[in-house]
Amino acid sequence: MSGSLDKLFSPFTFNGLTVPNRIAMAPMTRQFSPGETPGEDVATYYRRRAEGGTGLIITEGTTVADPVATMAENVPAFHGEALKGWKRVVEEVHDAGGLIAPQLWHVGTMRDPGKAPRSELPSAGPSGLFKPGKKVSEPMSKEHIQSVVDAFGRAAADARELGFDAIELHGAHGYLIDQFFWAGTNERDDEYGGEQAAQRTKFAVDIINAVRREVGHDYPLILRFSQWKQQDFEHKIAPTPDELAAFLKPLSDAGVDMFHCSTRRFWEPEFEGSDLNLAGWTKKLTGKPTMTVGSVGLSGEFIGAFMGESSEPTSIDKLLDRLEKDEFDMVAVGRALLVDPEWPNKIREGRSKDLVPFTKEALAALA
C-alpha cells in the first residue's frame, strides 16, 4: 500500500456529528430479523463493526410504517415492536464506542407481493411501474403518498429518540424514492411528476421536509442516491453535469447534509472529460459533503457477489489518492466489512495479509 492512510483515519464533522475516521459501513440487506424485528444477533453483528474500527455504521435498509414498505418478513422494520430491537442495536454500538445511523427505506414496486408480508395488498409506486412498460399496480394516490411521507418523518423522530446519531434515506437502486426520480417509473402528470429530473424530486423533498419538522435542523441527514437502477444498470437520471446540478439542488436546499453517492465501481468517472466519480461531481456541484461507495477493497463488484461470485482483497491506493484530493469526504465499505468486521483496524495497522476474501457463504450468516 503506497497511499497515505492519514486522511482515511482523520476525523470528519458534518452537521455537528464528528466521525472518528472516514470509513462508513455501507447498508447491506441481510434478512436476519424474523417478524421484521432485529434480535440480539443483529445487535452483536453491528457491535463487532464498531469494535473493528468503523467510523459510522449505516444499518441495512429498515422499512417505514407503510403496509407495503417491505419485501420480506425477515427484513427489519423501523416501527412498532421492532424499535425495541433497534434500541438494543444502538446501545451495543454505543457501548463499543461507535456511531450508527438507520437507513430508512420503502421498497416500492420492487416488492413481490407473493413473497412479502401482507401479500393481499398491491405494491406501491408513483405510476405502478416496476420498470418502463411493466405495470404491476395502480399509481399511488396523493393520500398514500402523504402517509408515506409522514411515515418517514415519524421514523426519523423515532431514530433520534432511540439515540441514533444520524439517519440515511434510501433514495437509490430503483426503490420507492428512486422510482419517483426515474422518468421510466414516474409517468405522473401532477406535482410529483414532470419532464425534468428536478421536478421529480418533490416526493423526496417532501420527505426531507417532514424529517426536518420532526427532528429539527441539527440532526445529521444523509441521502443515498444512484444513477443506476437494479432494473437498468446503465441508466442515468442526469446524463450531464448541468442536469445533475439541477437534480441535486432541490434536495440540497431541502436539508440534505451529506450525499451518499452509490456507484458499482467507485473509480469510474461519472461523465466524459473528467476523472471525478459521482461523489466527486456531487460535492463539486452542491458544496455538500459526499460519501463514495462501490467495490471498495475487493476485486469484484457487489452485483456479481449476489450471483455467487467471490472477490479477493485489493489495494485501496486509488481510493486514498482520491480522498487525499478531497474528491469526496467519506467512504462506504460494503462486502469487505460484511465478511471482515476488523477491516478498518487491519487497514490502519498495515495487516493487509490478514484481510479476508469475500465468498457467497458470507451471506448465509451474521458474522
Sequence and secondary structure as in RCSB ss.txt:
>XXXX:A:sequence
MSGSLDKLFSPFTFNGLTVPNRIAMAPMTRQFSPGETPGEDVATYYRRRAEGGTGLIITEGTTVADPVATMAENV
PAFHGEALKGWKRVVEEVHDAGGLIAPQLWHVGTMRDPGKAPRSELPSAGPSGLFKPGKKVSEPMSKEHIQSVVD
AFGRAAADARELGFDAIELHGAHGYLIDQFFWAGTNERDDEYGGEQAAQRTKFAVDIINAVRREVGHDYPLILRF
SQWKQQDFEHKIAPTPDELAAFLKPLSDAGVDMFHCSTRRFWEPEFEGSDLNLAGWTKKLTGKPTMTVGSVGLSG
EFIGAFMGESSEPTSIDKLLDRLEKDEFDMVAVGRALLVDPEWPNKIREGRSKDLVPFTKEALAALA
>XXXX:A:secstr
  S STTTTS EEETTEEESSSEEE        GGG   HHHHHHHHHHHHTT SEEEEEEEE S TTS S TTS
 BSSTTHHHHHHHHHHHHHHTT  EEEEEE  GGG  GGGSSSTTS    SSSEEETTEE S    HHHHHHHHH
HHHHHHHHHHHHT S EEEEEEETSHHHHHH TTT    STT  SSTTGGGHHHHHHHHHHHHHH SSS EEEEE
EEEETTBTT  S SSHHHHHHHHHHHHHHT SEEEEE SSTTS SSTT    HHHHHHHHH S EEEESSTTBSS
 HHHHTTT  B B   HHHHHHHHTTS SEEEE HHHHH TTHHHHHHTT GGG   B GGGGGS  
